[in-house]
Amino acid sequence: LGVFLVYTYAAKEATKKTKKAKLYVPQIDCDVKAGKIINPEFIAKCPPGCQDVKYRVYGTDIYASFSSVCNAAIHSGIIDNTGGKILVQKVAGHSGYRGSFSNGVRSLSLPRWRESFLVSEGKPRKGVTYPSTLEYSSSKSAAVKSGNDRVNVPAGDAVRKEYQTSPVPTSATPMATTTPTPTTATTDPSTATPKPTATPATTRTTTVAAAAKTRPGLHRVRDTAFRGTSTSASNRNILRPNAGLQRQEPVATFQRVAGSPAHLAMETDSWKPGLSLFDTGFSSKEELNLKPPESISQGNPNCKVDLSFLMDGSWSIGKRRFQLQKQFLGNVAQALGIGSAGPLMGIVQYGDDPSTEFNLKTYTNSKDLRNAIEKILQKGGLSNVGKALSFVNKNFFSDANGNRGGAPNVAVVMVDGWPTDRVEEASRLARESGINIFFVTIEAAAESEKQNVIEPNFVDKAVCRTNGFYSINVPSWFSLHMVVQPLVKRVCDTDRLVCSKTCLNSADIGFVIDGSSSVGTSNFRTVLQFVANVSKEFEISDTDTRIGAVQYTYEQRLEFSFDKYSTKQDVLSAIKRISYWSGGTSTGAAISYASEQLFSKSKPNKRKIMILITDGRSYDDVRVPAMAAHRSGVIAYSIGVAWAAQDELEAIATDPDKEHSFFVDEFDNLYRFVNQLIQNICTEFNSQPQN
């Protein structure tokens, strides 16, 4: 009996201790985004002061993972500006996020994003274990020891140095669990290879056995295409689908780099099934010796862009031209000045299907990048450019791949001849996601070959504008080196990139125009000229930007809706035909009318932008209608002239007011704000996350 009582007492004491054990809740900063935290479910504590417009939130109830976690919690009403504990659960991405105004926070709309999260009260769910330390994704370098040397390796390619301190949330079970001991990965120079793989990964297997195991597959693929051919036969003569013509290779001298792995690979007459790594002409010493990479370079600070080069790996390009293409890309990397504070560059090779050779954070200096480019092997296949652009749009520019957010995203497409699929739709979607697209076409179709081109004028349909800035045509692969500097100059022109078609083709813009008696006929024509000057800067079509207009006095009139005109010329003509109404000034009623008659019929994947122009104080309240418009996702710009009330302009404008509200003393000075208004619209677009 005594033993039983002692056992019972001990059990009760153990239970008390268990109950007293408290969950340690990690604290996060106001600017932490859900996408930066790897844990799929966690409890965290937000500090005071997170209710600020600089901590952006996208969505309502369900938020895009690019949002500030703490400000999203305030928006949802879980906590207030004093902070507190919250529970965050990651869920799948959505095709659209609705902006709204709630609990003093205005969230923004977003067409789509790859990951979402939910916020709820910071209480643990029954049966779930929560981490006491959060794991963050990082683009910093991790140190990996190799022998006695210490080598800096980009974090995306480094083996993780330590485990999570707590496992990801799982249902509690009576099974015993063990905690892994933190270990440091070591790399043996004799068994590691710096060869980048086609698919980026956080952990790379670098053993000889793995390399030897995967290489023969590549040889078998190439053997299929090369069987029955010799090295001297031009691969450019391989027919494209539906093509009845062969493209003859021009005679030109070509100086190979003797002894390089790519040169040795080119000299292999035929690819035989079952070849091992060491049967291909590669020296094991050349290929597998790990050399410590250059230290991380800061790069050219005047060219901070995130670049993806889409290199043509199709069979039509041939071996010699593929080598020329690699030399060109290496020269571009050298001229750019790759570095963590300057441009970063990754490469996607496309043929039948695209694949990533290396992403933005794989190499952080020009020397290592050039060496990696030299070792890229040709994929073969067709020239499916549209498929490659879709791949880049969906996969390449992500946080995990090194996308920095504040740097413009640029995709440079290399095309031999012409694509074998359609590019217009894929290009448009990429531009709407914030990607600036450049095309470098080499040896374009001759007159006799144009009948074989699937999509005539594909470059004009793919790039921002047809003014030649976003496209370069090179008559021959052997003169490609001449466009290195012109291309580098263009992709580094960040002022020009901020307002490319990436923001000019993605909105429904509604002008709300004051037609009251105080404006007058002459000034009203000046206002219409301002509206026309803004409109003509956008790319107008059914699938690009659409323009609508409302005129108001005491009453409101729909001048034309978003779906009325689909060409720039028709829109400009319609603006010119608007007749002056004259009357009172009921701005609040006009905002409500525009919300109902214009923006309620806006396309779900378009930004809704209202530009209101007035010259006086409203006879009715503007605050409530403006707040309702903001909640429905309308981004409002207010432009006041002469006697317009500053407090009303600020109430109408989307936060922050200084970026969305303008005042000018007289109508004749309206033109001065055209460029500033467009620049603000584009800057706001580019500050949104790139999917």
PELIN-V886928 format. One record per residue. RES is the residue in three letters. PHI is phi in whole degrees, -180 to 180 (none if undefined). Layout:
res=[RES:RES]
phi=[PHI:PHI]
This chain:
res=[LEU:GLY:VAL:PHE:LEU:VAL:TYR:THR:TYR:ALA:ALA:LYS:GLU:ALA:THR:LYS:LYS:THR:LYS:LYS:ALA:LYS:LEU:TYR:VAL:PRO:GLN:ILE:ASP:CYS:ASP:VAL:LYS:ALA:GLY:LYS:ILE:ILE:ASN:PRO:GLU:PHE:ILE:ALA:LYS:CYS:PRO:PRO:GLY:CYS:GLN:ASP:VAL:LYS:TYR:ARG:VAL:TYR:GLY:THR:ASP:ILE:TYR:ALA:SER:PHE:SER:SER:VAL:CYS:ASN:ALA:ALA:ILE:HIS:SER:GLY:ILE:ILE:ASP:ASN:THR:GLY:GLY:LYS:ILE:LEU:VAL:GLN:LYS:VAL:ALA:GLY:HIS:SER:GLY:TYR:ARG:GLY:SER:PHE:SER:ASN:GLY:VAL:ARG:SER:LEU:SER:LEU:PRO:ARG:TRP:ARG:GLU:SER:PHE:LEU:VAL:SER:GLU:GLY:LYS:PRO:ARG:LYS:GLY:VAL:THR:TYR:PRO:SER:THR:LEU:GLU:TYR:SER:SER:SER:LYS:SER:ALA:ALA:VAL:LYS:SER:GLY:ASN:ASP:ARG:VAL:ASN:VAL:PRO:ALA:GLY:ASP:ALA:VAL:ARG:LYS:GLU:TYR:GLN:THR:SER:PRO:VAL:PRO:THR:SER:ALA:THR:PRO:MET:ALA:THR:THR:THR:PRO:THR:PRO:THR:THR:ALA:THR:THR:ASP:PRO:SER:THR:ALA:THR:PRO:LYS:PRO:THR:ALA:THR:PRO:ALA:THR:THR:ARG:THR:THR:THR:VAL:ALA:ALA:ALA:ALA:LYS:THR:ARG:PRO:GLY:LEU:HIS:ARG:VAL:ARG:ASP:THR:ALA:PHE:ARG:GLY:THR:SER:THR:SER:ALA:SER:ASN:ARG:ASN:ILE:LEU:ARG:PRO:ASN:ALA:GLY:LEU:GLN:ARG:GLN:GLU:PRO:VAL:ALA:THR:PHE:GLN:ARG:VAL:ALA:GLY:SER:PRO:ALA:HIS:LEU:ALA:MET:GLU:THR:ASP:SER:TRP:LYS:PRO:GLY:LEU:SER:LEU:PHE:ASP:THR:GLY:PHE:SER:SER:LYS:GLU:GLU:LEU:ASN:LEU:LYS:PRO:PRO:GLU:SER:ILE:SER:GLN:GLY:ASN:PRO:ASN:CYS:LYS:VAL:ASP:LEU:SER:PHE:LEU:MET:ASP:GLY:SER:TRP:SER:ILE:GLY:LYS:ARG:ARG:PHE:GLN:LEU:GLN:LYS:GLN:PHE:LEU:GLY:ASN:VAL:ALA:GLN:ALA:LEU:GLY:ILE:GLY:SER:ALA:GLY:PRO:LEU:MET:GLY:ILE:VAL:GLN:TYR:GLY:ASP:ASP:PRO:SER:THR:GLU:PHE:ASN:LEU:LYS:THR:TYR:THR:ASN:SER:LYS:ASP:LEU:ARG:ASN:ALA:ILE:GLU:LYS:ILE:LEU:GLN:LYS:GLY:GLY:LEU:SER:ASN:VAL:GLY:LYS:ALA:LEU:SER:PHE:VAL:ASN:LYS:ASN:PHE:PHE:SER:ASP:ALA:ASN:GLY:ASN:ARG:GLY:GLY:ALA:PRO:ASN:VAL:ALA:VAL:VAL:MET:VAL:ASP:GLY:TRP:PRO:THR:ASP:ARG:VAL:GLU:GLU:ALA:SER:ARG:LEU:ALA:ARG:GLU:SER:GLY:ILE:ASN:ILE:PHE:PHE:VAL:THR:ILE:GLU:ALA:ALA:ALA:GLU:SER:GLU:LYS:GLN:ASN:VAL:ILE:GLU:PRO:ASN:PHE:VAL:ASP:LYS:ALA:VAL:CYS:ARG:THR:ASN:GLY:PHE:TYR:SER:ILE:ASN:VAL:PRO:SER:TRP:PHE:SER:LEU:HIS:MET:VAL:VAL:GLN:PRO:LEU:VAL:LYS:ARG:VAL:CYS:ASP:THR:ASP:ARG:LEU:VAL:CYS:SER:LYS:THR:CYS:LEU:ASN:SER:ALA:ASP:ILE:GLY:PHE:VAL:ILE:ASP:GLY:SER:SER:SER:VAL:GLY:THR:SER:ASN:PHE:ARG:THR:VAL:LEU:GLN:PHE:VAL:ALA:ASN:VAL:SER:LYS:GLU:PHE:GLU:ILE:SER:ASP:THR:ASP:THR:ARG:ILE:GLY:ALA:VAL:GLN:TYR:THR:TYR:GLU:GLN:ARG:LEU:GLU:PHE:SER:PHE:ASP:LYS:TYR:SER:THR:LYS:GLN:ASP:VAL:LEU:SER:ALA:ILE:LYS:ARG:ILE:SER:TYR:TRP:SER:GLY:GLY:THR:SER:THR:GLY:ALA:ALA:ILE:SER:TYR:ALA:SER:GLU:GLN:LEU:PHE:SER:LYS:SER:LYS:PRO:ASN:LYS:ARG:LYS:ILE:MET:ILE:LEU:ILE:THR:ASP:GLY:ARG:SER:TYR:ASP:ASP:VAL:ARG:VAL:PRO:ALA:MET:ALA:ALA:HIS:ARG:SER:GLY:VAL:ILE:ALA:TYR:SER:ILE:GLY:VAL:ALA:TRP:ALA:ALA:GLN:ASP:GLU:LEU:GLU:ALA:ILE:ALA:THR:ASP:PRO:ASP:LYS:GLU:HIS:SER:PHE:PHE:VAL:ASP:GLU:PHE:ASP:ASN:LEU:TYR:ARG:PHE:VAL:ASN:GLN:LEU:ILE:GLN:ASN:ILE:CYS:THR:GLU:PHE:ASN:SER:GLN:PRO:GLN:ASN]
phi=[none:-61:-62:-63:-65:-61:-62:-63:-63:-63:-64:-65:-62:-63:-64:-61:-63:-63:-67:-73:-63:-108:-75:-78:-104:-69:-98:-121:-85:-63:-89:-72:-96:-60:-66:-82:-99:-77:-57:-74:-150:-160:-110:-142:-112:-92:-79:-69:86:-86:-82:-148:-63:-74:-96:-74:-128:-123:114:-140:70:-107:-114:-67:-68:-80:-78:-66:-62:-71:-70:-66:-66:-68:-58:-81:88:-71:-132:-117:-70:-83:90:146:-86:-138:-110:-116:-124:-78:-134:-67:-68:-121:-83:-167:-125:-96:-79:-162:-111:-151:53:82:-121:-101:-88:-103:-84:-148:-60:-166:-158:-81:-149:-126:-151:-113:-122:-143:-58:-77:-113:-64:-82:-61:83:-117:-96:-109:-72:-87:-132:-87:-103:-106:-78:-144:-101:-73:-80:-107:-87:-122:-85:-131:64:-99:-97:-113:-117:-85:-126:-54:-60:-65:-108:-90:-69:-57:-83:-144:-81:-62:-73:-136:-70:-66:-56:-140:-66:-70:-134:-71:-65:-73:-119:-119:-100:-66:-83:-57:-130:-113:-76:-116:-120:-92:-57:-80:-122:-108:-130:-83:-62:-69:-93:-71:-112:-67:-149:-76:-126:-110:-87:-125:-91:-62:-60:-67:-64:-66:-72:-89:-60:-55:-60:-65:-65:-67:-63:-67:-61:-60:-83:-90:-57:89:-117:-122:-63:-77:-75:-79:-71:-71:-81:-67:-73:-83:-58:62:-100:-100:-122:-105:-90:-81:-83:-69:-80:-159:-83:-141:-95:-87:-89:-64:84:-76:-58:-65:-64:-63:-66:-67:-79:-70:-65:-147:-98:-111:-57:87:-65:-89:-54:-88:-96:-96:99:-78:-84:-62:-69:-64:-75:-109:-74:-84:-108:-59:-70:-60:-63:-62:-90:-76:78:-83:-68:-85:-139:-85:-134:-103:-111:-121:-98:-97:-92:-80:-111:-68:-66:-64:-75:78:-73:-66:-68:-62:-67:-61:-63:-65:-63:-62:-64:-64:-66:-64:-58:-66:-70:-68:78:-64:-179:-65:-102:-126:-76:-118:-139:-124:-132:-115:-102:-123:-150:-66:-133:-86:-152:-82:-76:-159:-97:-66:-99:-67:-128:-120:-152:-66:-65:-64:-64:-62:-62:-68:-62:-61:-93:-69:-100:-70:-78:85:104:-83:-111:-84:-70:-59:-63:-67:-65:-63:-62:-63:-61:-87:-121:-78:-87:-122:-59:-63:-94:100:-63:-95:80:-79:-96:-59:-92:-130:-117:-109:-101:-94:-131:-88:81:-153:-72:-103:-141:-87:-115:-60:-66:-63:-67:-61:-64:-66:-64:-67:-85:97:-98:-85:-104:-115:-118:-116:-103:-120:53:-62:-60:-75:-55:-71:-101:-63:-66:-90:-77:-65:-127:-57:54:-62:-67:-61:-78:-94:-94:-61:-140:-93:-89:90:-68:-96:-142:-132:-107:-113:-67:-149:-61:-81:-114:-62:-60:-74:-105:-59:-66:-58:-68:-60:-62:-73:-70:-91:-80:-65:-63:-74:-70:-59:-121:-86:-67:-59:-108:-85:-124:-129:-141:-106:-107:-111:-89:-113:-111:-73:-112:-71:-63:-69:-72:86:-62:-64:-67:-64:-66:-66:-62:-63:-66:-63:-60:-66:-64:-70:-62:-71:-78:-97:-87:-104:-169:-61:-98:-102:-76:-121:-119:-135:-147:-128:-112:-141:-131:-70:-110:-131:-140:-81:-74:-164:-91:-62:-93:-76:-126:-121:-128:-62:-64:-66:-64:-63:-67:-65:-62:-63:-84:-64:-97:-69:-94:79:156:-85:-133:-113:-69:-60:-64:-67:-64:-63:-64:-64:-62:-79:-91:-109:-76:-69:-106:-73:-72:-63:-93:-107:-71:-100:-120:-107:-118:-104:-121:-143:-119:-162:-74:-78:-78:-124:-74:-104:-68:-64:-61:-66:-63:-64:-65:-61:-62:-82:93:-81:-91:-107:-112:-116:-126:-104:-126:57:-97:-63:-86:-62:-65:-72:-60:-70:-68:-72:-73:-68:-69:-76:-57:-65:-95:-123:-129:-133:-137:-135:-75:-148:-60:-66:-98:-58:-58:-66:-98:-60:-65:-65:-63:-65:-61:-66:-62:-74:-63:-63:-63:-72:-79:-72:-64:-99:-83]
